[in-house]
Structures are given as C-alpha cells and as structure tokens.
C-alpha cells in the first residue's frame, strides 16, 4: 500500500522534536510539505508560507497534522477539511468545545478523518492502569503535575494569551490520562486558578473533582514554577486499599510500591500508527473529555493573582 502523503501546518518545538522524526520513521506516511509562516524548512519536504499555497501546489496531499497554537487551530483544520484533507490535531485540539464540535461535524460531512491526539494516553502504563481500574471504585486520586515553563516553553508568548491554556497546556496531559483511566466520569467541583498579574492564562491551578460516588478524595495540583526535577505523577487508591502510582508522565506504573509496567515513551510513534489505522478504516476519533474538564475549570474557577511572569 502506498504511503499517505502528509503535510504539517505549524513548525514549532513539538513539531520538530516529535512529528517530523516520527513521520520519517513510519512507512505509512511520507512528509511531502510543510506550512510555516516563518519559512522554516524540513529536509525532503516543500515549504509554503500558507496552507492554501500548499494545497494548490501539492493537490495529491492526503492529510495534514495541525500543530499551531490552539487559538488558530480551528481555522486551519477547517480549511484542510474543506480542501479534502484528513486532519490530525495536536493537543489541545481546539481553543473551545464549540470549535471542536464544529470540526467533528464538518469532517463527517466531508467524509474525512479527524483525529484528536492526546499523547499521554499512548503509554502502556496508562492502558494497563485503565484495565486495573475498570469496574472498580476509586477512593483517592491525587494528580501532581509540576514543571518549569522556562525549560519547556521558552519565549512562547502565545501560551500566556487568552486561549493559550497557560499551565493547562501540560496540565491537560494529566487530565487526558485521568479521563482515560477513571472508571466514572469526572466532574469539576472546585478550582483555584493563579494568574500572573501580566498574563491572561494561569501559571498554577488547584482542582477538586467528584463523581456520582461519595466519599472520594480527587484532586489535582498544577504548577509551572517548579525548577529542578519535574513531577508528572498520578497517585490512586482503590476501595480495597490497592495503591497505584503512575509517574513520568504515564510511562511508569507501580502497584503497592512494586514496579508493574515501565516502557520508554513512544507516544508519537503510537499516535501515527493509530492515525494510519484510522485512515485505513476511514474512521474519525474525536475525544473531547479532557478539553471539557479544562473548560469547566475556567467556568467555575476562582481567580487568584500572583507576581508578574517574565521569560
């Protein structure tokens, strides 16, 4: 079977670190074009300043990966679908729930594949944790997701603007794991959002969740001000007392303190394998649960203000 000809829209850090090398290593895809407003080039692919130029020059392009900031992702994705292309969306898939709903409906209307990628879900430890929790009652969940924004997002001013998600850019990774593994739908009950005085997006957040069950302790702590070791952990306790700890962003699982699963991260490799399967089946995969939780957080969250942030 011939490789799918794919293009990329948006050439930022995650694109160069993950999408470009993973596509190059996957025989199901051939990277033939990129669209970069800054004119960034990728070996072996034609570079265009706009997607419209790319679609005109490369009419046999099958699909695109949209890797722009979330504020503009909807417009680029809809343009690609209108041009007859299948679309892979970097996370978060859109800036709002309404935008994602519109893309899902438009993809179905155009008979194109739309794929929302939540990379942290593509870990063997996450899959196994979901299996262990299926049909079980969870007594406690404590998410701790703390990292250094200056290391992971240097100079990215868009992330502090309205619609840039702030600390929920990484935090939504934790929520994507939680919605994947938790046996019951999660509801946001309380949220404290800490904003630098000069930013429109939060730098930290404290959340409390609930389900239809009672007597549960379900919390999350997100912070972008951590230096030194980075923390990406989810601790859980089942009703029978079994303790599970997902760490290293979901790549490692301990059960009652004993290592159960650990696999070197291959998230984006698995994402593109899944995309190839979806294209073969002509089937979309749209998961809005993590984005809905973030939207609920902003709906009910209490705004706190801290010192200004300067990169």
HELIX and SHEET records of a PDB file:
HELIX    1   1 UNK A   13  UNK A   14  1                                   2    
HELIX    2   2 UNK A   15  UNK A   19  3                                   5    
HELIX    3   3 UNK A   20  UNK A   25  1                                   6    
HELIX    4   4 UNK A   51  UNK A   57  1                                   7    
HELIX    5   5 UNK A   70  UNK A   72  5                                   3    
HELIX    6   6 UNK A   73  UNK A   82  1                                  10    
HELIX    7   7 UNK A   97  UNK A  110  1                                  14    
HELIX    8   8 UNK A  119  UNK A  121  5                                   3    
HELIX    9   9 UNK A  124  UNK A  133  1                                  10    
HELIX   10  10 UNK A  149  UNK A  152  1                                   4    
HELIX   11  11 UNK A  157  UNK A  160  5                                   4    
HELIX   12  12 UNK A  168  UNK A  181  1                                  14    
HELIX   13  13 UNK A  248  UNK A  250  5                                   3    
HELIX   14  14 UNK A  267  UNK A  281  1                                  15    
HELIX   15  15 UNK A  289  UNK A  300  1                                  12    
SHEET    1   A 6 UNK A  46  UNK A  48  0                                        
SHEET    2   A 6 UNK A  29  UNK A  35  1                                        
SHEET    3   A 6 UNK A   4  UNK A   9  1                                        
SHEET    4   A 6 UNK A  63  UNK A  66  1                                        
SHEET    5   A 6 UNK A  86  UNK A  89  1                                        
SHEET    6   A 6 UNK A 114  UNK A 116  1                                        
SHEET    1   B 9 UNK A 258  UNK A 262  0                                        
SHEET    2   B 9 UNK A 252  UNK A 255 -1                                        
SHEET    3   B 9 UNK A 243  UNK A 247 -1                                        
SHEET    4   B 9 UNK A 231  UNK A 238 -1                                        
SHEET    5   B 9 UNK A 138  UNK A 146 -1                                        
SHEET    6   B 9 UNK A 217  UNK A 223  1                                        
SHEET    7   B 9 UNK A 202  UNK A 210 -1                                        
SHEET    8   B 9 UNK A 187  UNK A 196 -1                                        
SHEET    9   B 9 UNK A 302  UNK A 306  1                                        
END                                                                             
